[in-house]
Amino acid sequence: MSYRELRNFCEMMRALGYSRLISMENFRKPNFELVADILYWLATRVDPQADIPEQIDEERHRVEFIKAIATLFASKIRIKLNTRKLYQADGHAVQEIIKVATVLYKAYNSSPGDEEENAGFTLPSKLSNIKAHRAIANDITEIAQKLFDSLNKENDLQQHRDKALQFLDNISRNLESNSEQAYIEQCVREIIKQQDQGIIDMQNYVSNLEKEQKNIEDKTKKLTIELQKQQTLLYNLKVMKPAYMEEYIRLEYELEKLYQIYIEKFRNLDYLENELDQYNLIEKKKQDEKNRRLEINKAKSTAAYTKKLIGDDLDDSILDGAGNAGGKKGERKVDSRDGNSKGNSNASRGREQMKFGGKGMQNAVEEEEESIEGDDGEGESEGDLEEDSQGGDGEGSDDDNF
């Protein structure tokens, strides 16, 4: 759309009395709310009683609104609009709206002669508000209800009206009679008496109100005085320094310091307990490792000494067998007493060997325990253990030689 057309459209809408200000920048981007408001305003100018949907929140509502507007203009002023361009709500929509605005602008600027010729076709000058119409409809309904209630009372009112007319007729017929005048005077006196009684009641009511007002004022004064006393007391309490306040402040300060010390000691205690738990755990692991190595070394030492002892017993038995065979060849005659003595000596020698062999194994185990207990937790190497076992074997061999 050209700049000139957009400017002309803004001027036409301003001349037609559109309430909102339209800028030429409003139609650079799609603005469906503004386009819908302009179309609705033009539609009400064409036909104030047109039934046009007001909701444009959802897509289907917008489509229904555009269709209703296009149908209205096509039926009323014979202008066919492009609904797609209207739905775009940009400069293309202005090209369609300006068609309707031009027709209304020409009608607005027409001469008085043309207005007389077209008197049958009049357009309203202002936008009729639907909410105002609804309010007027509610008022009409209420007035109709009141009228209906009044008509229901017409029978009673008619009787009173007939009595009044009859009374007036009697007065007009009997001007010389004083009965009607006496009745009127009596009614007036009764009304005056009622009014006097009403005045007296009103005066009593006013006097009672004055008494109540006075009582309320007295109570208000008392409460005001009490309030002033309480405020004075409050001020004195705020200004006056309480007893033992200095001691309270000092104790509070000391309590804060003691609390800080308590917090620090509690944290230190918690930290030390944690460190102690860690240390005990490490020591337990070291002790378990030490016991495990001790058990392994005991088992190795026991196995080595047992194997050595078994091997020495086999060697002694072989040597004893060879000596006995040589003695039989050298000496054909051997005394049975000498054979018994030799057997006894071999048996005693075997017992001594077992005795000294067991003592060597016990000494090796004790030395291994002392070496493990003197270590920091790392244990001795396998070479040291082998030397200890060899030392034990050496002792066993010395015992055997002995």
C-alpha positions as CSV (number, residue, x, y, z in Angstrom):
1,M,0.0,0.0,0.0
2,S,1.3,3.5,-0.9
3,Y,2.0,6.2,1.6
4,R,-0.6,8.4,0.1
5,E,-3.4,5.9,0.5
6,L,-2.4,5.3,4.1
7,R,-2.4,9.0,4.8
8,N,-5.8,9.5,3.2
9,F,-7.2,6.6,5.2
10,C,-6.0,8.2,8.5
11,E,-7.6,11.5,7.5
12,M,-10.9,9.9,6.6
13,M,-11.1,8.0,9.9
14,R,-10.3,11.2,11.8
15,A,-13.0,13.1,9.9
16,L,-15.5,10.4,10.5
17,G,-15.0,10.7,14.2
18,Y,-13.0,7.6,15.0
19,S,-11.9,7.9,18.6
20,R,-8.5,6.3,18.5
21,L,-5.5,7.9,16.8
22,I,-4.3,6.0,13.8
23,S,-0.6,6.2,12.9
24,M,0.8,5.3,9.6
25,E,3.3,3.0,11.4
26,N,0.5,0.9,12.9
27,F,0.1,-1.1,9.7
28,R,3.8,-1.9,9.0
29,K,3.3,-5.1,10.9
30,P,0.1,-7.2,11.3
31,N,-2.2,-5.6,14.0
32,F,-5.4,-7.6,14.0
33,E,-6.8,-5.9,17.1
34,L,-6.7,-2.4,15.5
35,V,-8.1,-3.7,12.2
36,A,-10.9,-5.5,14.1
37,D,-11.7,-2.3,16.1
38,I,-11.9,-0.2,12.9
39,L,-14.1,-2.8,11.1
40,Y,-16.4,-3.0,14.1
41,W,-16.7,0.8,14.3
42,L,-17.5,1.0,10.6
43,A,-20.0,-1.8,10.8
44,T,-21.8,0.0,13.6
45,R,-21.8,3.2,11.6
46,V,-23.4,1.3,8.7
47,D,-25.9,-0.7,10.8
48,P,-26.1,-0.1,14.6
49,Q,-28.2,-3.2,15.1
50,A,-25.9,-5.6,13.3
51,D,-25.1,-8.8,15.1
52,I,-21.3,-9.1,15.0
53,P,-19.2,-11.3,17.3
54,E,-16.9,-9.5,19.6
55,Q,-14.4,-12.3,20.5
56,I,-11.2,-12.4,18.5
57,D,-9.0,-14.3,20.9
58,E,-8.8,-17.5,18.9
59,E,-8.3,-18.2,15.2
60,R,-11.9,-19.5,14.7
61,H,-13.3,-16.4,16.4
62,R,-11.3,-14.2,14.0
63,V,-12.5,-16.1,11.0
64,E,-16.1,-15.7,12.1
65,F,-15.6,-12.0,12.7
66,I,-14.1,-11.4,9.3
67,K,-16.9,-13.4,7.6
68,A,-19.6,-11.4,9.5
69,I,-18.0,-8.1,8.6
70,A,-17.7,-9.0,4.9
71,T,-21.3,-10.3,4.8
72,L,-22.6,-7.1,6.4
73,F,-20.8,-4.7,4.0
74,A,-21.8,-6.8,1.0
75,S,-25.5,-6.8,2.0
76,K,-25.8,-3.2,3.3
77,I,-23.6,-1.0,1.0
78,R,-22.9,-3.5,-1.8
79,I,-19.1,-3.5,-1.3
80,K,-17.3,-6.8,-1.7
81,L,-14.2,-7.2,0.5
82,N,-11.3,-9.6,0.2
83,T,-11.4,-11.6,3.5
84,R,-7.8,-12.8,3.1
85,K,-6.4,-9.3,2.9
86,L,-8.5,-8.3,5.9
87,Y,-7.2,-11.3,7.9
88,Q,-3.6,-10.2,7.2
89,A,-4.3,-7.0,9.2
90,D,-1.5,-5.0,7.6
91,G,-1.4,-2.6,4.6
92,H,-3.3,-5.0,2.4
93,A,-6.2,-4.8,4.9
94,V,-6.2,-1.0,4.7
95,Q,-6.7,-1.3,0.9
96,E,-10.0,-3.1,1.6
97,I,-11.1,-0.9,4.6
98,I,-10.6,2.3,2.7
99,K,-13.4,1.2,0.3
100,V,-15.9,1.4,3.1
101,A,-14.3,4.5,4.7
102,T,-14.6,6.3,1.3
103,V,-18.3,5.6,1.1
104,L,-18.9,6.9,4.6
105,Y,-16.7,9.9,4.1
106,K,-18.6,10.9,0.9
107,A,-21.9,10.6,2.7
108,Y,-20.5,12.6,5.6
109,N,-19.4,15.5,3.3
110,S,-22.5,15.4,1.1
111,S,-24.6,18.7,0.6
112,P,-27.9,19.4,2.5
113,G,-29.8,18.8,-0.7
114,D,-28.4,15.3,-1.0
115,E,-29.3,14.8,2.7
116,E,-32.9,15.7,2.1
117,E,-33.0,13.4,-0.9
118,N,-31.5,10.6,1.1
119,A,-33.4,11.3,4.3
120,G,-34.6,7.7,4.4
121,F,-31.1,6.5,4.7
122,T,-29.6,7.9,8.0
123,L,-26.5,6.8,9.8
124,P,-25.9,7.2,13.5
125,S,-23.2,9.7,14.5
126,K,-22.0,7.9,17.5
127,L,-21.0,4.3,18.3
128,S,-23.7,2.6,20.3
129,N,-22.2,0.6,23.1
130,I,-23.5,-3.0,23.5
131,K,-23.0,-2.9,27.2
132,A,-25.1,0.3,27.4
133,H,-27.9,-1.4,25.4
134,R,-27.8,-4.3,27.8
135,A,-28.0,-2.0,30.8
136,I,-31.0,-0.2,29.2
137,A,-32.7,-3.6,28.6
138,N,-32.3,-4.5,32.2
139,D,-33.8,-1.1,33.2
140,I,-36.7,-1.7,30.9
141,T,-37.3,-5.1,32.5
142,E,-37.3,-3.6,36.0
143,I,-39.7,-0.8,35.0
144,A,-42.0,-3.4,33.4
145,Q,-42.0,-5.4,36.6
146,K,-42.9,-2.3,38.6
147,L,-45.7,-1.4,36.1
148,F,-47.0,-4.9,36.4
149,D,-47.1,-4.7,40.2
150,S,-48.9,-1.4,40.0
151,L,-51.5,-2.7,37.6
152,N,-52.2,-5.5,40.0
153,K,-53.0,-2.9,42.7
154,E,-55.4,-1.1,40.3
155,N,-58.5,-2.6,41.9
156,D,-57.8,-1.2,45.3
157,L,-56.7,2.1,43.9
158,Q,-59.9,2.3,41.8
159,Q,-62.1,2.0,44.9
160,H,-60.3,4.8,46.7
161,R,-60.4,6.9,43.5
162,D,-64.2,6.3,43.2
163,K,-64.7,7.3,46.8
164,A,-62.7,10.5,46.3
165,L,-64.7,11.3,43.2
166,Q,-68.0,10.7,45.0
167,F,-66.9,12.9,47.8
168,L,-66.1,15.7,45.4
169,D,-69.4,15.3,43.7
170,N,-71.2,15.6,47.0
171,I,-69.4,18.8,47.8
172,S,-70.2,20.3,44.4
173,R,-73.9,19.3,44.7
174,N,-74.4,20.4,48.3
175,L,-72.5,23.6,48.6
176,E,-74.7,24.8,51.5
177,S,-74.2,21.7,53.5
178,N,-71.4,21.7,56.1
179,S,-71.1,17.9,56.6
180,E,-68.4,17.5,54.0
181,Q,-66.5,20.5,55.3
182,A,-66.7,19.1,58.8
183,Y,-65.4,15.8,57.5
184,I,-62.6,17.6,55.8
185,E,-61.8,19.6,58.9
186,Q,-61.8,16.5,60.9
187,C,-59.5,14.7,58.5
188,V,-57.2,17.8,58.6
189,R,-57.2,17.8,62.4
190,E,-56.3,14.1,62.5
191,I,-53.5,14.7,60.0
192,I,-52.3,17.6,62.1
193,K,-52.5,15.5,65.3
194,Q,-50.5,12.8,63.6
195,Q,-47.9,15.2,62.4
196,D,-47.7,16.7,65.9
197,Q,-47.3,13.3,67.4
198,G,-44.6,12.6,64.8
199,I,-42.8,15.8,65.7
200,I,-42.9,14.8,69.4
201,D,-41.6,11.4,68.6
202,M,-38.9,12.9,66.4
203,Q,-37.9,15.4,69.2
204,N,-37.7,12.5,71.7
205,Y,-35.6,10.6,69.2
206,V,-33.3,13.6,68.7
207,S,-33.0,14.1,72.5
208,N,-32.1,10.5,72.9
209,L,-29.5,10.8,70.2
210,E,-28.1,13.9,71.9
211,K,-27.9,12.0,75.2
212,E,-26.1,9.1,73.5
213,Q,-23.8,11.5,71.8
214,K,-23.0,13.2,75.1
215,N,-22.3,9.8,76.7
216,I,-20.1,8.8,73.8
217,E,-18.2,12.1,74.1
218,D,-17.7,11.5,77.8
219,K,-16.4,8.1,77.1
220,T,-14.2,9.4,74.4
221,K,-12.7,12.0,76.8
222,K,-12.1,9.4,79.4
223,L,-10.5,7.1,76.9
224,T,-8.4,10.0,75.6
225,I,-7.2,10.8,79.1
226,E,-6.4,7.2,79.8
227,L,-4.6,7.0,76.5
228,Q,-2.5,10.0,77.4
229,K,-1.6,8.4,80.7
230,Q,-0.6,5.2,79.1
231,Q,1.5,7.0,76.5
232,T,3.2,8.9,79.3
233,L,3.9,5.7,81.1
234,L,5.2,4.1,78.0
235,Y,7.5,7.0,77.4
236,N,8.8,6.8,80.9
237,L,9.4,3.1,80.6
238,K,11.3,3.7,77.4
239,V,13.4,6.5,78.9
240,M,14.0,4.9,82.3
241,K,16.9,2.4,82.4
242,P,15.8,-0.9,84.0
243,A,17.5,-2.3,87.0
244,Y,20.4,-4.7,86.6
245,M,20.6,-3.7,82.9
246,E,24.4,-3.3,83.0
247,E,24.8,-6.7,84.6
248,Y,22.5,-8.2,82.0
249,I,24.5,-6.7,79.2
250,R,27.8,-7.9,80.8
251,L,26.4,-11.4,81.3
252,E,25.1,-11.4,77.8
253,Y,28.5,-10.4,76.4
254,E,30.2,-13.1,78.6
255,L,27.7,-15.7,77.4
256,E,28.4,-14.9,73.8
257,K,32.2,-15.3,74.5
258,L,31.6,-18.6,76.3
259,Y,29.4,-19.8,73.5
260,Q,32.2,-19.0,71.0
261,I,34.7,-20.9,73.2
262,Y,32.2,-23.8,73.5
263,I,31.8,-23.9,69.7
264,E,35.6,-23.9,69.2
265,K,36.1,-26.7,71.7
266,F,33.3,-28.7,70.3
267,R,34.7,-28.5,66.8
268,N,38.2,-29.4,68.1
269,L,36.8,-32.3,70.0
270,D,34.9,-33.5,67.0
271,Y,38.0,-33.2,64.9
272,L,40.2,-35.1,67.4
273,E,37.6,-37.8,67.7
274,N,37.6,-38.2,63.9
275,E,41.4,-38.3,63.9
276,L,41.5,-40.8,66.7
277,D,39.0,-43.0,64.8
278,Q,41.2,-42.8,61.7
279,Y,44.4,-43.6,63.7
280,N,42.7,-46.6,65.4
281,L,41.6,-47.8,62.0
282,I,45.1,-47.6,60.6
283,E,46.6,-49.3,63.7
284,K,44.0,-52.0,63.5
285,K,45.0,-52.6,59.8
286,K,48.7,-52.7,60.8
287,Q,48.0,-55.1,63.6
288,D,45.9,-57.4,61.4
289,E,48.7,-57.3,58.8
290,K,51.3,-58.0,61.5
291,N,49.3,-61.0,62.8
292,R,48.8,-62.3,59.3
293,R,52.5,-62.2,58.5
294,L,53.3,-63.8,61.9
295,E,50.9,-66.6,61.2
296,I,52.5,-67.1,57.7
297,N,56.0,-67.1,59.2
298,K,55.0,-69.5,61.9
299,A,53.5,-71.8,59.3
300,K,56.6,-71.6,57.1
301,S,59.0,-72.1,60.1
302,T,57.0,-75.1,61.4
303,A,56.9,-76.7,57.9
304,A,60.7,-76.1,57.4
305,Y,61.7,-77.6,60.8
306,T,59.3,-80.5,60.4
307,K,60.7,-81.3,57.0
308,K,64.3,-81.0,58.3
309,L,63.6,-83.3,61.2
310,I,62.0,-85.9,59.0
311,G,65.0,-85.8,56.7
312,D,67.5,-86.2,59.6
313,D,65.6,-89.3,60.9
314,L,65.8,-90.9,57.5
315,D,69.5,-90.3,57.2
316,D,70.2,-91.7,60.7
317,S,68.1,-94.8,60.0
318,I,70.1,-95.4,56.8
319,L,73.5,-95.0,58.5
320,D,72.4,-97.3,61.3
321,G,71.4,-100.0,58.8
322,A,74.8,-99.8,57.0
323,G,76.8,-100.1,60.3
324,N,74.9,-103.2,61.4
325,A,75.6,-104.9,58.1
326,G,79.4,-104.2,58.3
327,G,79.5,-105.6,61.9
328,K,77.9,-108.8,60.7
329,K,80.6,-109.4,58.1
330,G,83.6,-108.5,60.4
331,E,82.4,-110.5,63.4
332,R,80.5,-113.6,62.9
333,K,79.7,-113.9,66.5
334,V,78.1,-111.1,68.3
335,D,76.8,-111.1,71.7
336,S,73.2,-110.5,72.2
337,R,74.0,-108.1,75.0
338,D,76.1,-105.9,72.6
339,G,73.3,-105.9,70.1
340,N,70.8,-104.7,72.7
341,S,73.2,-102.0,73.9
342,K,73.6,-100.7,70.4
343,G,69.9,-100.7,69.8
344,N,69.4,-98.8,73.0
345,S,72.1,-96.2,72.1
346,N,70.4,-95.6,68.7
347,A,67.1,-95.1,70.4
348,S,68.5,-92.7,72.9
349,R,70.3,-90.8,70.1
350,G,67.0,-90.5,68.2
351,R,65.3,-89.1,71.2
352,E,68.1,-86.6,71.8
353,Q,67.9,-85.5,68.1
354,M,64.1,-84.9,68.4
355,K,64.7,-83.0,71.6
356,F,67.3,-80.7,70.2
357,G,65.4,-80.4,66.9
358,G,62.2,-79.2,68.7
359,K,64.2,-76.7,70.7
360,G,65.7,-75.2,67.5
361,M,62.3,-74.8,66.0
362,Q,61.0,-73.1,69.1
363,N,63.9,-70.7,69.2
364,A,63.5,-69.8,65.5
365,V,59.8,-69.0,66.0
366,E,60.5,-66.8,69.1
367,E,63.2,-64.9,67.1
368,E,60.7,-64.4,64.2
369,E,58.1,-63.0,66.6
370,E,60.6,-60.6,68.1
371,S,61.7,-59.4,64.7
372,I,58.0,-58.7,63.6
373,E,57.1,-56.9,66.8
374,G,60.2,-54.6,66.5
375,D,59.3,-53.7,63.0
376,D,57.1,-50.5,62.2
377,G,54.5,-52.5,60.4
378,E,56.3,-53.3,57.2
379,G,57.7,-56.7,58.1
380,E,60.9,-58.3,57.2
381,S,61.9,-59.6,53.8
382,E,61.8,-63.2,52.7
383,G,65.6,-63.4,52.7
384,D,65.8,-62.6,56.4
385,L,63.2,-65.2,57.1
386,E,65.3,-67.8,55.1
387,E,68.4,-66.8,57.1
388,D,66.5,-67.3,60.4
389,S,65.3,-70.7,59.1
390,Q,68.8,-71.7,58.1
391,G,70.1,-70.6,61.5
392,G,67.5,-72.8,63.1
393,D,68.5,-75.7,60.8
394,G,72.2,-75.1,61.7
395,E,71.4,-75.4,65.4
396,G,69.5,-78.6,64.6
397,S,72.5,-80.0,62.8
398,D,74.8,-79.0,65.7
399,D,72.5,-80.8,68.0
400,D,72.5,-83.8,65.7
401,N,76.3,-83.8,65.6
402,F,76.4,-83.5,69.4
